[in-house]
Amino acid sequence: MQKVGTSYSKYFNHKHDRSGRLFEGTFKSKTIDTDEYFSHLSSYIPLNCVELYCKQWKEKGIQPSTIPSIKKRILKYKWSSIPDYFDKSLVPSLITKGIFFEVFGGSLKDYEKLIDTYLSQGLPLEYKERLLVYEA
């Protein structure tokens, strides 16, 4: 990943006649070692775009009355994979949903319930310590 990031930075800087870093921190990774952690990440990562509309959603959740409008917005957000799962993608899909749902162990309805739970309740405390924190 470091080579990919360095190569892309060099390309981008050359193309746009600039210099310096493009990314805030170094690449980090964590092992997905349980099915529960995989299920958590499969919702958490695509939902990162929710911060654009509600800064504190991970800690506090979102008011139930605003969840439908937030979901409508994220289904139109082309930089998230959420639209792919619901056949609403604005760009060519990069996701193989069949494999995802096979590994996830559920259906689209189950996935939507998990997303709704995260939106309404926030990020489960047991996973906060396992998330990567990027420092500038």
N, C-alpha and C positions, 0 to 999 in steps of 0.2 A: 504494500500500500504506500510505503514511503516513496518508492520509485515512481509510482503512478502520480502521486501528489507533486513530486519534484518535477517530473516531466511535464505535467499539465501546467504548473506554475511557469516554467520556462517558456512553454509555447504561448501561454496567455500574455505574459509580460512582453515577449517579442512582438506578438501580433498587435498589442495595444500600446507599444512603445512606452513601457513603464518598467519599474523594478520593485522588488520587495516581496513580502509574503502575501499569499492569497488566503491562507487558512489561519485561523486563530491559534490553534495548538497542534501538537503532534498527534498522529494516529494512535488510537488506543482500541483495544478489543477485550471482550470478556467471553468466556465459554458459556454457551447455552447448554446447561447440564441436566435440566428437567423439563418435562412436558409443560408443567405449570409456568415455568419461566419463559418457555417458547410462546405459550398462549398470551402471556402478559406482554412480551415484546411485540408480538404480531399486531397488537392494538396500540400499544404505547408509542411506538416509533411513527406509524402513520398519523397519529393524533397530535404530533408535535406542532402542527400548523394551527391547532386550536389556540395557542398562545397569541396568535395574531389578533384574535377577537376577545380573548378572556385570559389575562395575564396569570391569574391565580388558580386556574382550573385544576392543576395537579395537586394543590394543597387543599382546596376547599370544594372542588366540584363546581358545577354550573347550576344555576336556578332551573328547576324543571320547566318553567315556562319559556326559557330561552333555548333549550336544547334543540327543538326543531329548527330554529333559524340558524344555529351554529352548524347543525348537520347539513343543512342546505348549502351553507357557505363552504364547508370542507369538501362536499361532493363536487364543487366547482373549482376547487383549488388544484391547479394542474401539477404542482410540485409535490403532491402527496400520492401515495399509492391507493388511498381509500377509494377514489373514484373507480379504479380498476376493479376492485372487488365487487362493486355494485353496478358494473357495466355503464358507468357514467364518464369514462375517461375522455379527456379532451385531446390527448396525444396517443400515439400508438402504445399499446399495452406491453409491458415488460414482465408481466406476472402470469404464471401458469396457475390459475385458480384451482384446478383439479388437484394438483399436488399439494397446494397450500391447505385446502380443506381436508384432504386425506391426512396430512400430518397434524393439522389443527384438531382433527377429531370431531368435527362438527359441520354444520351447514351454514349457509349465509345468514339465516335467522339467528343461529347461536352466536355467530360473530357479531351481528348487530346488537344482540343483547349484551355482549361483553363490552362493546363500545359504549352503549348507553349507560352501563354500570360505571365505567370510568368517567364518563362525562358528568354523571350526576353525583358521584361520590369522590371523585379525585383519584389520585394515584394511590394504590394500596401501600401501606407503610412497609410491609415486608420486602418490597422490591426497591424502595428508595435507596437503600445502602448498596444495592448491586448495580445501580446505574452508573454509567461513566460520567464523570464531571470534567468538562473541558475548561482549562484555565488558559487565559491569554498570556 
